[in-house]
Amino acid sequence: MKFTSHLDASGQAYWLVEIRFGERLLLAEGRSFSEAVHNAIELVTNSSKVSLSCLGTANA
């Protein structure tokens, strides 16, 4: 997991979270560090549900 701060075109700061999940790269962002972490956790949770449901369908 990698956290970096950036500025958008209007000069507003935001945080970018990069997560390696298997062979996939997931990106989440937020205006604050805590918002970025929260969004990253939701992204990983939702991604694992999608992956598991696809695996279940493929094995059925």
PyRosetta script that sets phi, psi and omega in degrees:
from pyrosetta import init, pose_from_sequence

init()
pose = pose_from_sequence("MKFTSHLDASGQAYWLVEIRFGERLLLAEGRSFSEAVHNAIELVTNSSKVSLSCLGTANA")
pose.set_psi(1, 134.0)
pose.set_omega(1, -178.4)
pose.set_phi(2, -129.2)
pose.set_psi(2, 131.3)
pose.set_omega(2, 179.4)
pose.set_phi(3, -114.1)
pose.set_psi(3, 128.2)
pose.set_omega(3, 176.6)
pose.set_phi(4, -138.3)
pose.set_psi(4, 145.0)
pose.set_omega(4, 176.6)
pose.set_phi(5, -98.4)
pose.set_psi(5, 145.2)
pose.set_omega(5, -177.3)
pose.set_phi(6, -140.0)
pose.set_psi(6, 166.8)
pose.set_omega(6, 171.6)
pose.set_phi(7, -116.8)
pose.set_psi(7, 134.5)
pose.set_omega(7, 176.9)
pose.set_phi(8, -82.5)
pose.set_psi(8, -176.3)
pose.set_omega(8, -175.6)
pose.set_phi(9, -61.2)
pose.set_psi(9, -28.0)
pose.set_omega(9, -179.7)
pose.set_phi(10, -92.3)
pose.set_psi(10, 3.7)
pose.set_omega(10, 177.9)
pose.set_phi(11, 90.0)
pose.set_psi(11, 3.3)
pose.set_omega(11, 178.0)
pose.set_phi(12, -77.0)
pose.set_psi(12, 135.6)
pose.set_omega(12, 178.3)
pose.set_phi(13, -81.3)
pose.set_psi(13, 145.5)
pose.set_omega(13, 172.7)
pose.set_phi(14, -150.0)
pose.set_psi(14, 160.8)
pose.set_omega(14, 179.4)
pose.set_phi(15, -107.4)
pose.set_psi(15, 139.8)
pose.set_omega(15, 176.2)
pose.set_phi(16, -116.4)
pose.set_psi(16, 132.0)
pose.set_omega(16, 178.1)
pose.set_phi(17, -114.9)
pose.set_psi(17, 124.8)
pose.set_omega(17, 176.8)
pose.set_phi(18, -108.8)
pose.set_psi(18, 128.7)
pose.set_omega(18, -177.5)
pose.set_phi(19, -129.1)
pose.set_psi(19, 127.7)
pose.set_omega(19, 172.5)
pose.set_phi(20, -89.5)
pose.set_psi(20, 122.2)
pose.set_omega(20, -177.2)
pose.set_phi(21, -128.4)
pose.set_psi(21, 95.1)
pose.set_omega(21, -171.8)
pose.set_phi(22, 68.4)
pose.set_psi(22, -125.5)
pose.set_omega(22, 177.2)
pose.set_phi(23, -97.4)
pose.set_psi(23, 5.8)
pose.set_omega(23, -177.4)
pose.set_phi(24, -100.3)
pose.set_psi(24, 151.6)
pose.set_omega(24, 173.3)
pose.set_phi(25, -110.4)
pose.set_psi(25, 120.2)
pose.set_omega(25, 178.1)
pose.set_phi(26, -106.4)
pose.set_psi(26, 139.1)
pose.set_omega(26, 179.5)
pose.set_phi(27, -122.8)
pose.set_psi(27, 133.6)
pose.set_omega(27, 175.4)
pose.set_phi(28, -133.9)
pose.set_psi(28, 152.7)
pose.set_omega(28, 178.9)
pose.set_phi(29, -141.9)
pose.set_psi(29, 164.9)
pose.set_omega(29, 177.7)
pose.set_phi(30, -164.4)
pose.set_psi(30, 157.9)
pose.set_omega(30, 179.2)
pose.set_phi(31, -69.5)
pose.set_psi(31, -29.2)
pose.set_omega(31, 176.4)
pose.set_phi(32, -120.1)
pose.set_psi(32, 164.2)
pose.set_omega(32, 178.5)
pose.set_phi(33, -60.3)
pose.set_psi(33, -44.7)
pose.set_omega(33, -177.8)
pose.set_phi(34, -66.1)
pose.set_psi(34, -36.4)
pose.set_omega(34, 176.9)
pose.set_phi(35, -65.7)
pose.set_psi(35, -40.2)
pose.set_omega(35, 178.9)
pose.set_phi(36, -64.1)
pose.set_psi(36, -42.3)
pose.set_omega(36, 178.2)
pose.set_phi(37, -63.8)
pose.set_psi(37, -45.2)
pose.set_omega(37, 178.5)
pose.set_phi(38, -58.4)
pose.set_psi(38, -46.6)
pose.set_omega(38, 179.7)
pose.set_phi(39, -64.3)
pose.set_psi(39, -36.6)
pose.set_omega(39, 178.4)
pose.set_phi(40, -65.4)
pose.set_psi(40, -42.4)
pose.set_omega(40, 178.9)
pose.set_phi(41, -62.9)
pose.set_psi(41, -44.3)
pose.set_omega(41, 177.6)
pose.set_phi(42, -61.9)
pose.set_psi(42, -40.5)
pose.set_omega(42, -179.6)
pose.set_phi(43, -63.5)
pose.set_psi(43, -44.9)
pose.set_omega(43, 179.2)
pose.set_phi(44, -64.7)
pose.set_psi(44, -42.9)
pose.set_omega(44, 179.5)
pose.set_phi(45, -61.0)
pose.set_psi(45, -47.9)
pose.set_omega(45, -179.8)
pose.set_phi(46, -67.0)
pose.set_psi(46, -36.8)
pose.set_omega(46, 180.0)
pose.set_phi(47, -67.0)
pose.set_psi(47, -39.2)
pose.set_omega(47, -179.9)
pose.set_phi(48, -69.0)
pose.set_psi(48, -34.9)
pose.set_omega(48, 177.1)
pose.set_phi(49, -65.3)
pose.set_psi(49, -41.9)
pose.set_omega(49, 179.3)
pose.set_phi(50, -64.9)
pose.set_psi(50, -45.1)
pose.set_omega(50, -179.5)
pose.set_phi(51, -62.2)
pose.set_psi(51, -43.7)
pose.set_omega(51, -178.7)
pose.set_phi(52, -66.7)
pose.set_psi(52, -40.0)
pose.set_omega(52, -179.9)
pose.set_phi(53, -68.1)
pose.set_psi(53, -35.0)
pose.set_omega(53, 177.0)
pose.set_phi(54, -67.0)
pose.set_psi(54, -40.5)
pose.set_omega(54, 177.9)
pose.set_phi(55, -63.4)
pose.set_psi(55, -42.4)
pose.set_omega(55, 179.8)
pose.set_phi(56, -62.5)
pose.set_psi(56, -39.7)
pose.set_omega(56, 179.1)
pose.set_phi(57, -68.0)
pose.set_psi(57, -40.0)
pose.set_omega(57, -178.4)
pose.set_phi(58, -66.8)
pose.set_psi(58, -32.2)
pose.set_omega(58, -178.1)
pose.set_phi(59, -86.0)
pose.set_psi(59, -11.6)
pose.set_omega(59, -175.7)
pose.set_phi(60, -77.0)
pose.dump_pdb("model.pdb")
